[in-house]
Amino acid sequence: MNLLIVNGVNLSLLGSRETDIYGCTRFEDYLASLRSKYLEVHIDYLQTDKVDEIAAAITGAKGVDGIILNPGAYTHTSIVIADAIKAVPVRVVEVHISNLFGREQFRRHSFIAPACAGSISGFGLKGYELALLSFLH
């Protein structure tokens, strides 16, 4: 199985940014543990703060069985990303480290969710593994 994980804006700062919300683990360290746990899954990874690069990664994803997407704050603003998801025949699962529904009102709306197969929110980095498992089962 081939999966693509796409992380958006500010997720390069995991491990040091608002650790009370996002935890102390760098994503690269978590990704290494995920890859070692699921050897049968090839995981490509992209992190970018640029919305056009996220959309291009989604529409350009060839040979992947699924995409795990955490667009960060673009969740609440980006119709471009939602349209990119709708344009491809690949299943996309939206992941958020924090519980969006327990945060500020503006974070409770996702332009991305209606275009995705499902959304996982509030389980910390474990949400990525839950998304991966959704593709395996």
Backbone as a chain_set.jsonl record, in Angstrom:
{"seq": "MNLLIVNGVNLSLLGSRETDIYGCTRFEDYLASLRSKYLEVHIDYLQTDKVDEIAAAITGAKGVDGIILNPGAYTHTSIVIADAIKAVPVRVVEVHISNLFGREQFRRHSFIAPACAGSISGFGLKGYELALLSFLH", "coords": {"N": [[0.842, -1.182, 0.0], [0.468, 2.229, -0.772], [0.758, 5.347, 0.636], [0.194, 8.856, 0.978], [1.175, 11.433, 3.025], [0.193, 14.644, 3.749], [1.07, 17.576, 5.172], [0.096, 20.755, 6.284], [0.227, 24.295, 6.762], [2.31, 25.628, 9.284], [2.786, 23.174, 10.5], [5.324, 22.249, 10.43], [6.425, 23.099, 12.697], [5.796, 21.446, 14.761], [6.268, 19.993, 17.953], [7.566, 22.098, 19.049], [5.842, 24.2, 18.919], [3.154, 25.644, 20.569], [2.94, 23.547, 22.619], [1.241, 22.628, 24.568], [-1.108, 22.188, 23.23], [-0.411, 20.797, 20.855], [1.546, 18.957, 21.518], [4.858, 17.549, 22.239], [6.35, 16.239, 20.37], [8.279, 16.034, 17.452], [7.142, 16.026, 14.064], [8.572, 14.53, 12.158], [9.898, 12.661, 13.74], [7.742, 11.215, 14.757], [6.721, 10.23, 12.342], [8.77, 8.505, 11.528], [8.504, 6.489, 13.443], [5.957, 5.567, 12.781], [6.373, 4.601, 10.19], [8.15, 2.491, 10.788], [6.529, 0.828, 12.236], [4.527, 0.049, 10.46], [5.476, -1.635, 8.156], [4.576, -2.678, 5.79], [3.408, -0.636, 4.479], [4.073, 1.926, 2.292], [5.073, 5.147, 2.871], [4.882, 8.311, 1.687], [5.818, 11.729, 2.195], [4.924, 15.114, 2.626], [5.466, 18.388, 3.699], [4.278, 21.599, 3.76], [3.922, 25.152, 3.764], [2.473, 26.385, 1.897], [-0.45, 26.914, 0.146], [-0.929, 26.396, -2.575], [0.971, 24.445, -3.138], [0.066, 22.344, -1.572], [-2.386, 21.769, -2.847], [-1.362, 21.047, -5.368], [0.111, 18.766, -4.689], [-1.934, 17.03, -3.991], [-3.509, 16.846, -6.373], [-1.558, 15.911, -8.035], [-0.871, 13.446, -7.099], [0.116, 10.365, -7.861], [-0.283, 6.898, -8.231], [-0.847, 6.393, -5.578], [-2.597, 4.966, -2.843], [-4.091, 6.302, -1.05], [-4.591, 9.428, 0.681], [-3.471, 11.139, 3.484], [-4.357, 13.941, 5.113], [-3.475, 16.886, 6.71], [-4.335, 19.954, 6.744], [-3.795, 22.067, 8.412], [-4.359, 25.407, 9.429], [-5.467, 26.073, 6.999], [-7.645, 24.53, 6.716], [-9.892, 25.913, 7.504], [-10.205, 27.857, 5.653], [-9.67, 27.244, 2.97], [-10.929, 26.766, -0.059], [-9.715, 26.026, -2.346], [-8.09, 23.781, -1.72], [-10.098, 21.96, -1.021], [-11.417, 21.744, -3.503], [-9.353, 20.574, -4.991], [-9.214, 18.053, -3.794], [-11.718, 17.04, -4.517], [-11.281, 16.752, -7.2], [-9.788, 14.508, -7.703], [-9.541, 10.888, -7.929], [-8.772, 9.676, -5.589], [-8.923, 8.472, -2.278], [-9.238, 10.578, 0.51], [-8.305, 11.333, 3.794], [-8.982, 13.499, 6.345], [-7.035, 14.91, 8.911], [-6.646, 16.11, 12.191], [-4.695, 17.289, 14.828], [-5.458, 18.501, 17.237], [-8.618, 18.815, 18.994], [-10.867, 20.096, 17.028], [-13.43, 20.955, 17.588], [-13.448, 21.647, 20.188], [-12.205, 23.991, 20.378], [-11.62, 27.432, 19.351], [-14.45, 29.168, 17.958], [-14.245, 29.745, 15.159], [-12.591, 27.722, 14.283], [-14.127, 25.503, 14.097], [-15.315, 24.972, 11.717], [-14.861, 23.254, 8.713], [-13.712, 23.561, 5.494], [-12.666, 21.529, 4.132], [-13.529, 18.997, 5.039], [-16.113, 18.108, 3.858], [-15.275, 17.206, 1.366], [-13.738, 15.042, 1.854], [-13.175, 11.518, 2.642], [-13.413, 10.989, 5.302], [-12.967, 12.382, 8.634], [-10.64, 12.966, 11.233], [-10.162, 14.013, 14.452], [-8.6, 15.423, 17.267], [-7.128, 13.416, 18.563], [-4.46, 13.699, 18.943], [-1.173, 13.055, 17.648], [-1.693, 10.433, 17.123], [-3.906, 10.364, 15.508], [-3.026, 10.27, 12.865], [-2.175, 7.634, 12.601], [-4.617, 6.356, 13.025], [-5.942, 7.222, 10.739], [-4.322, 5.98, 8.8], [-4.884, 3.295, 9.407], [-7.515, 3.234, 8.581], [-7.26, 2.995, 5.863], [-6.119, 0.518, 5.637], [-8.072, -1.24, 6.469]], "CA": [[0.0, 0.0, 0.0], [1.178, 3.501, -0.858], [0.019, 6.487, 1.171], [0.842, 10.168, 1.002], [0.78, 12.331, 4.111], [0.434, 16.052, 3.426], [0.868, 18.484, 6.302], [0.069, 22.142, 5.861], [0.8, 25.464, 7.411], [2.832, 25.616, 10.653], [3.016, 21.841, 11.057], [6.779, 22.057, 10.542], [6.802, 23.552, 14.036], [5.373, 20.485, 15.785], [7.305, 19.696, 18.929], [7.981, 23.335, 19.701], [4.75, 25.179, 18.817], [1.987, 25.406, 21.421], [3.06, 22.15, 23.022], [0.073, 22.261, 25.374], [-2.139, 21.765, 22.288], [0.087, 19.904, 19.805], [2.507, 17.994, 22.039], [6.294, 17.851, 22.195], [7.006, 15.371, 19.393], [8.431, 16.524, 16.082], [6.425, 15.127, 13.163], [9.52, 13.63, 11.52], [10.138, 11.566, 14.677], [6.521, 10.399, 14.75], [6.64, 9.566, 11.04], [9.733, 7.397, 11.556], [7.912, 5.398, 14.223], [4.832, 5.053, 12.003], [6.958, 3.795, 9.108], [8.735, 1.257, 11.321], [5.434, -0.015, 12.726], [3.738, -0.43, 9.318], [6.46, -1.879, 7.11], [3.876, -3.017, 4.545], [2.873, 0.598, 3.918], [5.054, 2.929, 1.875], [4.514, 6.457, 3.201], [5.541, 9.528, 1.228], [5.455, 12.826, 3.092], [5.171, 16.499, 2.234], [5.015, 19.464, 4.571], [4.457, 22.905, 3.128], [3.069, 26.234, 4.248], [1.888, 27.02, 0.711], [-1.7, 26.272, -0.257], [-0.831, 25.89, -3.944], [1.763, 23.216, -3.098], [-0.817, 21.304, -1.039], [-3.303, 21.411, -3.928], [-0.591, 20.351, -6.397], [0.444, 17.433, -4.182], [-3.157, 16.224, -4.059], [-3.88, 16.58, -7.761], [-0.455, 15.223, -8.692], [-0.591, 12.164, -6.437], [-0.048, 9.231, -8.759], [0.139, 5.632, -7.658], [-1.113, 6.292, -4.143], [-3.881, 4.362, -2.474], [-4.816, 7.24, -0.214], [-3.9, 10.617, 1.181], [-3.776, 11.616, 4.832], [-4.168, 15.383, 4.965], [-3.691, 17.851, 7.788], [-4.048, 21.242, 6.127], [-3.605, 23.121, 9.398], [-5.362, 26.478, 9.412], [-6.145, 26.12, 5.697], [-8.91, 23.814, 6.901], [-10.975, 26.864, 7.747], [-10.19, 28.932, 4.663], [-9.252, 26.897, 1.618], [-11.774, 26.099, -1.043], [-8.767, 25.488, -3.322], [-7.734, 22.419, -1.307], [-11.315, 21.147, -1.15], [-11.624, 21.476, -4.927], [-8.32, 19.622, -5.42], [-9.642, 16.735, -3.325], [-12.851, 16.618, -5.346], [-10.823, 16.539, -8.575], [-9.02, 13.267, -7.846], [-10.252, 9.68, -7.522], [-8.063, 9.108, -4.446], [-9.577, 8.695, -0.986], [-8.493, 11.487, 1.39], [-8.776, 11.415, 5.179], [-8.543, 14.731, 7.012], [-6.569, 14.674, 10.278], [-6.265, 17.263, 13.02], [-4.106, 16.86, 16.093], [-6.32, 18.988, 18.324], [-10.057, 18.67, 18.792], [-11.346, 21.361, 16.465], [-14.725, 21.332, 18.155], [-13.216, 22.133, 21.535], [-11.393, 25.197, 20.258], [-12.336, 28.643, 18.989], [-15.59, 28.962, 17.06], [-13.859, 29.753, 13.746], [-11.915, 26.463, 13.948], [-15.106, 24.412, 14.077], [-15.798, 24.757, 10.353], [-13.855, 22.774, 7.775], [-14.046, 23.524, 4.073], [-12.045, 20.309, 3.626], [-14.249, 17.785, 5.463], [-17.108, 17.575, 2.93], [-14.629, 16.595, 0.205], [-12.952, 13.894, 2.312], [-13.864, 10.28, 3.017], [-13.649, 11.078, 6.735], [-12.149, 13.32, 9.394], [-10.211, 12.514, 12.558], [-9.798, 15.232, 15.161], [-8.524, 15.417, 18.715], [-6.412, 12.28, 19.12], [-3.036, 13.963, 18.856], [-0.522, 12.457, 16.486], [-2.326, 9.122, 16.908], [-4.871, 10.522, 14.428], [-2.413, 9.832, 11.614], [-2.237, 6.169, 12.595], [-6.019, 5.991, 12.828], [-6.215, 7.428, 9.308], [-3.63, 4.902, 8.087], [-5.662, 2.072, 9.622], [-8.741, 3.29, 7.772], [-6.915, 2.529, 4.522], [-5.774, -0.908, 5.707], [-9.231, -2.072, 6.787]], "C": [[0.88, 1.236, 0.0], [0.279, 4.63, -0.366], [0.876, 7.744, 1.078], [0.286, 10.939, 2.185], [1.165, 13.738, 3.689], [0.081, 16.879, 4.657], [0.998, 19.915, 5.812], [0.714, 23.101, 6.827], [1.097, 25.244, 8.905], [3.091, 24.231, 11.236], [4.494, 21.464, 11.077], [7.267, 22.416, 11.945], [6.362, 22.595, 15.148], [6.554, 20.121, 16.677], [7.782, 20.929, 19.664], [6.867, 24.376, 19.741], [3.579, 24.764, 19.705], [1.921, 23.947, 21.88], [1.901, 21.69, 23.912], [-1.079, 21.781, 24.489], [-1.635, 20.643, 21.389], [1.124, 18.889, 20.275], [3.947, 18.388, 21.764], [7.052, 17.04, 21.147], [7.084, 16.04, 18.032], [7.757, 15.532, 15.142], [7.369, 14.122, 12.513], [9.829, 12.432, 12.418], [8.925, 10.629, 14.728], [6.42, 9.603, 13.451], [7.59, 8.374, 10.987], [9.159, 6.211, 12.326], [6.73, 4.765, 13.481], [5.344, 4.15, 10.874], [7.526, 2.479, 9.624], [7.659, 0.297, 11.835], [4.645, -0.657, 11.579], [4.662, -0.601, 8.114], [5.815, -2.182, 5.764], [3.293, -1.798, 3.845], [4.035, 1.529, 3.559], [4.405, 4.301, 2.095], [5.412, 7.554, 2.642], [5.021, 10.674, 2.081], [5.829, 14.175, 2.483], [4.653, 17.42, 3.315], [5.297, 20.755, 3.843], [3.503, 23.91, 3.751], [2.302, 26.892, 3.111], [0.673, 26.249, 0.203], [-1.617, 25.7, -1.665], [-0.013, 24.607, -4.007], [0.95, 22.053, -2.531], [-1.757, 20.828, -2.142], [-2.575, 20.635, -5.017], [-0.205, 18.942, -5.957], [-0.761, 16.501, -4.285], [-3.479, 15.866, -5.502], [-2.783, 15.835, -8.512], [-0.12, 13.871, -8.104], [-0.917, 11.008, -7.386], [0.433, 7.966, -8.051], [-0.032, 5.529, -6.159], [-2.494, 5.703, -3.914], [-4.714, 5.281, -1.601], [-3.931, 8.375, 0.235], [-4.408, 10.927, 2.582], [-3.395, 13.094, 4.836], [-4.471, 16.123, 6.252], [-3.335, 19.219, 7.219], [-3.78, 22.367, 7.12], [-4.712, 24.15, 9.275], [-6.043, 26.645, 8.061], [-7.472, 25.361, 5.727], [-10.089, 24.777, 6.888], [-11.096, 27.927, 6.659], [-10.082, 28.477, 3.214], [-10.248, 26.076, 0.806], [-10.892, 25.466, -2.114], [-8.404, 24.045, -2.975], [-8.94, 21.5, -1.429], [-11.576, 20.79, -2.607], [-10.588, 20.491, -5.465], [-8.697, 18.202, -5.01], [-10.766, 16.195, -4.191], [-12.423, 16.239, -6.758], [-10.104, 15.205, -8.778], [-9.822, 12.055, -7.356], [-9.621, 8.978, -6.324], [-8.804, 9.454, -3.161], [-8.665, 9.544, -0.098], [-9.144, 11.467, 2.763], [-8.136, 12.643, 5.813], [-8.183, 14.409, 8.461], [-6.247, 16.004, 10.934], [-5.802, 16.76, 14.369], [-4.984, 17.274, 17.26], [-7.782, 18.727, 17.985], [-10.603, 20.014, 18.324], [-12.607, 21.869, 17.15], [-14.626, 21.784, 19.607], [-12.406, 23.421, 21.556], [-12.246, 26.391, 19.853], [-13.411, 28.343, 17.946], [-15.167, 28.872, 15.586], [-13.152, 28.469, 13.322], [-12.891, 25.297, 13.802], [-15.689, 24.154, 12.697], [-14.637, 24.325, 9.466], [-14.403, 22.83, 6.359], [-13.569, 22.208, 3.454], [-12.917, 19.082, 3.874], [-15.284, 17.277, 4.459], [-16.516, 16.881, 1.707], [-13.894, 15.297, 0.56], [-13.827, 12.678, 2.614], [-14.214, 10.297, 4.503], [-12.698, 12.061, 7.374], [-11.858, 12.749, 10.773], [-9.661, 13.745, 13.269], [-9.694, 14.956, 16.656], [-7.766, 14.272, 19.347], [-4.897, 12.461, 19.075], [-2.449, 13.357, 17.597], [-1.091, 11.08, 16.153], [-3.365, 9.185, 15.785], [-4.324, 10.082, 13.085], [-2.447, 8.306, 11.505], [-3.666, 5.693, 12.397], [-6.418, 6.158, 11.365], [-5.571, 6.314, 8.485], [-4.422, 3.601, 8.215], [-6.951, 2.074, 8.816], [-8.484, 2.836, 6.341], [-6.597, 1.03, 4.515], [-7.004, -1.795, 5.888], [-10.452, -1.642, 6.015]], "O": [[1.905, 1.286, 0.681], [-0.818, 4.839, -0.884], [2.106, 7.691, 1.098], [-0.928, 11.081, 2.331], [2.31, 13.998, 3.32], [-1.06, 16.877, 5.119], [1.89, 20.244, 5.03], [1.614, 22.756, 7.594], [0.263, 24.751, 9.664], [3.572, 24.125, 12.364], [4.868, 20.459, 11.682], [8.386, 22.077, 12.328], [6.532, 22.892, 16.331], [7.683, 19.965, 16.213], [8.334, 20.836, 20.761], [6.939, 25.331, 20.514], [3.076, 23.646, 19.591], [0.976, 23.221, 21.571], [1.618, 20.495, 23.995], [-1.941, 21.037, 24.958], [-2.334, 19.653, 21.178], [1.539, 18.037, 19.49], [4.223, 19.415, 21.144], [8.274, 17.148, 21.05], [6.087, 16.549, 17.52], [7.791, 14.327, 15.388], [6.995, 12.962, 12.335], [10.004, 11.317, 11.927], [9.071, 9.407, 14.74], [6.068, 8.424, 13.472], [7.23, 7.329, 10.444], [9.309, 5.063, 11.908], [6.532, 3.553, 13.554], [4.806, 3.068, 10.641], [7.395, 1.452, 8.958], [7.869, -0.915, 11.86], [4.153, -1.777, 11.714], [4.627, 0.192, 7.173], [6.427, -1.971, 4.717], [2.747, -1.909, 2.747], [4.862, 1.872, 4.403], [3.325, 4.577, 1.573], [6.558, 7.71, 3.066], [3.92, 10.604, 2.626], [6.904, 14.344, 1.908], [3.531, 17.256, 3.796], [6.408, 20.986, 3.366], [2.415, 23.557, 4.205], [1.562, 27.85, 3.333], [0.772, 25.068, -0.129], [-2.171, 24.634, -1.93], [-0.282, 23.756, -4.855], [1.119, 20.91, -2.956], [-1.912, 19.625, -2.352], [-3.115, 19.66, -5.54], [-0.198, 18.021, -6.774], [-0.62, 15.326, -4.625], [-3.698, 14.695, -5.815], [-3.058, 15.192, -9.526], [0.816, 13.212, -8.557], [-2.081, 10.724, -7.667], [1.447, 7.985, -7.353], [0.576, 4.666, -5.526], [-3.424, 5.919, -4.691], [-5.913, 5.061, -1.431], [-2.703, 8.303, 0.181], [-5.613, 10.97, 2.829], [-2.241, 13.446, 4.59], [-5.56, 16.013, 6.814], [-2.165, 19.603, 7.211], [-3.561, 23.507, 6.711], [-5.87, 23.802, 9.043], [-7.089, 27.289, 7.975], [-8.317, 25.544, 4.851], [-11.146, 24.483, 6.328], [-11.97, 28.791, 6.721], [-10.377, 29.257, 2.308], [-10.377, 24.863, 0.973], [-11.282, 24.472, -2.726], [-8.412, 23.18, -3.851], [-8.808, 20.37, -1.899], [-11.921, 19.648, -2.911], [-10.914, 19.659, -6.311], [-8.521, 17.26, -5.782], [-10.764, 15.019, -4.557], [-13.122, 15.488, -7.439], [-9.84, 14.817, -9.915], [-10.674, 12.181, -6.477], [-9.907, 7.808, -6.072], [-9.256, 10.584, -2.977], [-7.473, 9.265, 0.03], [-10.364, 11.57, 2.891], [-6.915, 12.8, 5.815], [-8.931, 13.719, 9.155], [-5.661, 16.898, 10.324], [-6.444, 15.906, 14.98], [-5.226, 16.482, 18.171], [-8.13, 18.454, 16.836], [-10.779, 20.942, 19.113], [-12.816, 23.076, 17.271], [-15.607, 22.249, 20.185], [-11.977, 23.883, 22.613], [-13.468, 26.358, 19.998], [-13.298, 27.399, 17.164], [-15.669, 28.025, 14.848], [-13.111, 28.152, 12.133], [-12.483, 24.203, 13.411], [-16.473, 23.221, 12.519], [-13.573, 24.944, 9.465], [-15.43, 22.223, 6.057], [-14.023, 21.824, 2.376], [-13.03, 18.218, 3.004], [-15.323, 16.069, 4.224], [-17.183, 16.058, 1.079], [-13.48, 14.549, -0.325], [-15.037, 12.788, 2.813], [-15.201, 9.687, 4.915], [-11.744, 12.522, 6.746], [-12.718, 12.129, 11.399], [-8.792, 14.437, 12.739], [-10.58, 14.336, 17.245], [-7.756, 14.16, 20.573], [-4.145, 11.49, 19.159], [-3.147, 13.169, 16.6], [-0.978, 10.619, 15.017], [-3.671, 8.161, 15.175], [-5.071, 9.573, 12.25], [-2.718, 7.761, 10.435], [-3.901, 4.726, 11.673], [-7.146, 5.331, 10.817], [-6.198, 5.765, 7.579], [-4.606, 2.887, 7.229], [-7.427, 1.014, 8.41], [-9.395, 2.344, 5.675], [-6.785, 0.357, 3.502], [-6.988, -2.966, 5.507], [-11.518, -2.239, 6.164]]}, "num_chains": 1, "name": "protein.A"}
